Amino acid sequence: MVADNKGKKLTVAELGEGHNNQIDEELILTIEKLQEIQDDLEKINEEASDKVLEVEQKYNEIRKPVYDKRNEIIKSIPDFWLTAFLSHPALGILLSEEDQKIFKFLSSLEVEDSKDVKSGYSITFNFEPNPYFEETKLIKSFAFHDEGTTEITATPISWKEGTGLPNGVSHVNKGNKRLLADESFFSWFSNTQPKGMIDDMQDEVAEIIKEDLWPNPLSYFNIDPDEEDFDGDEANEGEKDGDSEEEDDGQEEDDDDEEEDDDTGK
């Protein structure tokens, strides 16, 4: 005999299961719609990135003759790049005493993006003939590959006889790492190990030069390295003067109190 299911009430569990299935299906459809919208946004973002690169490429071409003109003017200013580097809070500590002597021969600096902007850039240091090395142009380049690695290349420096490698370029091997004997500009320049194998100094120094110093070096040339110390000394002197005045005022009040006490005693 077939049981008659008419009029049979579903249990709470059965009702809940059917309700949950309906919610799950609705949620899946909603998420799929949301994913479609997100995909549309990603396409727009990719198009925007391409447009930004096109604009950057365009303005790099426009900036180039202006940068060239700026470099020509800078050449007429003695020790411009040496002063700008020394005044920079991050780059100044990178210049050893020997580096500073060599930087007196640095006539110009150039930063150039790759043609597609996103795949890398190079920094060129142009030197006048000097008693330290043979080259007059030192180029350090950073190439960014699709897999996320960075390829770094630098002009080999031919040090003249008697100069050797006095700037911390010598290194000590330790396992797969290479520890710099001293940190200096030329140790950074000559080191071509990519980021992560020693530390972040490679990328940090290059990015500071590219993104901070190069766009407006005049802002650092105009800074007096002793200016902050001078201001600090003035502030300290002001505080001392203020303290002295307060002490004098306090002494006068004590003297007045003593005179009042003497009068009262009489």
C-alpha positions in Angstrom: 0.0 0.0 0.0 1.4 3.4 -1.0 1.5 5.8 1.8 -0.4 9.0 1.3 1.9 12.0 1.7 -0.9 14.5 1.3 -1.3 16.7 4.3 2.1 15.5 5.7 3.9 18.3 7.5 7.7 18.8 6.8 9.9 18.8 9.8 11.8 21.9 10.8 15.1 20.3 9.6 13.6 19.6 6.1 12.3 23.1 5.9 15.7 24.6 6.9 17.5 22.4 4.3 15.3 23.5 1.5 15.6 27.2 2.6 19.4 26.9 2.8 19.6 25.4 -0.7 17.7 28.3 -2.0 19.9 30.8 -0.2 23.1 29.0 -1.5 21.9 29.2 -5.1 21.0 32.9 -4.8 24.3 33.6 -3.2 26.2 31.8 -5.9 24.4 33.8 -8.6 25.0 37.1 -6.7 28.8 36.3 -6.4 28.9 35.4 -10.1 27.4 38.8 -11.0 29.8 40.5 -8.6 32.7 38.8 -10.3 31.6 39.9 -13.7 31.5 43.5 -12.5 34.9 43.1 -10.9 36.3 41.7 -14.2 34.9 44.8 -16.0 36.6 47.0 -13.4 39.9 45.2 -14.0 39.7 45.8 -17.7 39.1 49.5 -17.1 42.0 49.6 -14.7 44.3 47.9 -17.3 43.2 50.4 -19.9 43.8 53.3 -17.5 47.3 52.0 -16.7 48.1 51.8 -20.4 46.9 55.4 -20.8 48.9 56.6 -17.9 52.0 55.0 -19.4 51.3 56.7 -22.7 51.0 60.1 -21.0 54.2 59.4 -19.0 56.0 58.5 -22.2 54.8 61.7 -23.9 55.9 63.9 -21.0 59.2 62.2 -20.7 59.9 63.4 -24.2 58.7 66.9 -23.3 60.9 67.0 -20.2 64.1 65.8 -21.9 65.2 69.1 -23.4 64.3 70.9 -20.2 66.4 68.5 -18.2 69.3 69.0 -20.7 69.0 72.7 -20.3 69.1 72.4 -16.5 72.2 70.2 -16.7 74.0 72.8 -18.8 73.3 75.5 -16.1 74.3 73.2 -13.3 77.7 72.6 -14.9 78.5 76.3 -14.2 77.9 75.9 -10.5 80.9 74.6 -8.6 80.3 71.4 -6.6 76.6 71.4 -7.3 76.0 67.7 -7.2 78.4 67.2 -4.3 76.5 69.8 -2.3 73.1 68.3 -3.2 74.1 64.8 -2.3 75.7 65.9 1.0 72.6 67.9 1.9 70.2 65.0 1.3 69.4 63.3 4.6 69.7 59.8 3.0 72.3 60.2 0.3 74.7 62.4 2.3 75.6 59.5 4.7 76.5 57.4 1.6 79.4 59.7 0.6 82.7 58.7 2.2 85.6 61.3 2.4 87.1 59.7 -0.7 83.7 59.8 -2.5 83.4 63.5 -1.8 86.8 64.2 -3.4 85.7 62.3 -6.5 82.3 64.0 -6.6 84.1 67.3 -7.2 84.6 66.0 -10.7 80.9 65.1 -11.2 79.6 67.4 -13.9 76.1 66.1 -14.5 73.6 63.5 -13.6 70.8 62.0 -15.8 67.9 59.7 -15.0 66.2 58.0 -18.0 63.2 55.7 -18.0 63.0 52.8 -20.5 60.9 53.6 -23.6 57.9 51.8 -22.2 58.5 53.4 -18.7 57.5 50.3 -16.7 60.4 48.0 -17.6 63.2 49.9 -15.9 65.5 53.0 -15.9 69.1 54.0 -15.9 71.1 56.6 -13.9 74.1 58.2 -15.6 76.9 60.0 -13.8 79.1 62.2 -16.0 82.5 63.0 -14.7 85.2 65.3 -15.9 88.6 63.7 -16.4 89.9 63.0 -13.0 92.9 61.3 -11.2 90.8 58.5 -9.8 89.4 56.4 -12.8 89.5 56.3 -16.5 85.8 56.5 -17.3 84.0 59.8 -17.7 80.6 58.2 -17.8 79.3 55.7 -15.3 75.8 54.1 -15.9 73.8 52.0 -13.5 70.7 50.4 -15.0 67.7 48.6 -13.5 65.7 46.2 -15.7 62.4 44.8 -14.3 61.4 41.4 -15.7 57.8 40.0 -15.9 58.6 37.3 -13.4 59.3 39.9 -10.8 63.1 39.8 -10.8 65.4 42.8 -11.3 68.5 42.8 -13.4 71.2 45.3 -12.4 74.1 46.4 -14.5 76.8 48.9 -13.8 79.8 50.3 -15.8 83.0 48.6 -14.6 85.3 51.2 -13.0 88.9 51.2 -14.1 90.7 52.7 -11.1 93.9 54.4 -11.9 97.2 53.2 -10.4 97.6 54.3 -6.8 93.9 54.7 -6.2 92.9 51.0 -5.9 89.5 50.5 -4.5 89.5 52.9 -1.5 85.7 53.3 -1.4 84.4 50.2 0.2 84.1 48.2 -3.1 86.1 45.4 -1.6 83.9 42.7 -0.1 83.9 39.6 2.1 82.3 36.4 0.9 80.0 34.6 3.3 78.0 31.8 2.0 75.7 33.1 -0.8 75.9 36.6 0.6 78.4 39.3 -0.1 79.0 41.7 2.8 80.2 45.2 1.9 83.4 46.1 3.9 82.2 49.8 4.0 79.1 51.5 2.7 79.9 54.3 0.3 78.6 55.6 -3.0 81.0 53.6 -5.2 80.4 50.4 -3.2 76.7 50.9 -4.0 77.4 51.7 -7.6 79.6 48.8 -8.3 77.4 46.2 -6.5 75.0 44.6 -9.0 73.4 42.0 -6.8 69.6 42.3 -7.0 67.3 43.3 -4.1 66.9 40.6 -1.5 70.3 39.0 -1.8 72.0 41.5 0.5 69.5 44.1 1.6 67.3 46.8 0.1 70.0 49.3 -0.3 70.3 48.8 -4.1 66.7 49.8 -4.8 66.4 52.4 -2.0 69.4 54.5 -3.2 68.4 54.3 -6.8 64.8 55.2 -6.1 65.8 58.1 -3.9 68.0 59.5 -6.7 65.3 58.9 -9.3 62.2 60.0 -7.4 63.5 62.6 -5.0 66.9 64.1 -5.9 66.6 64.1 -9.7 63.3 66.0 -10.1 64.5 69.0 -8.0 68.1 68.9 -6.9 68.0 72.6 -6.3 65.9 72.1 -3.2 68.8 70.2 -1.7 71.6 72.4 -3.0 69.9 75.4 -1.2 70.0 73.5 2.2 72.8 74.4 4.5 73.9 71.2 6.2 74.7 73.2 9.3 71.5 75.1 9.2 69.5 72.7 11.4 72.3 72.6 14.0 72.5 76.4 14.0 68.8 76.7 14.5 69.0 74.1 17.3 71.8 76.1 19.0 69.8 79.3 18.8 66.8 77.6 20.3 69.0 76.2 23.1 70.5 79.6 23.7 67.0 81.1 23.8 66.0 78.5 26.4 69.0 79.3 28.5 68.4 83.0 28.3 64.8 82.4 29.4 65.9 80.2 32.3 68.4 82.9 33.4 65.7 85.6 33.3 63.4 83.4 35.3 66.1 82.8 37.9 66.8 86.5 38.1 63.1 87.2 38.6 62.9 84.5 41.3 66.0 86.0 43.1 64.4 89.5 43.1 61.2 88.1 44.6 63.1 86.3 47.3 65.0 89.5 48.2 61.7 91.4 48.4 60.3 88.7 50.7 63.3 89.0 53.0 63.0 92.8 53.2 59.3 92.4 54.1 60.2 89.9 56.9 62.7 92.3 58.3 60.2 95.2 58.4 57.7 93.0 60.1 60.2 91.9 62.7 60.9 95.5 63.6 
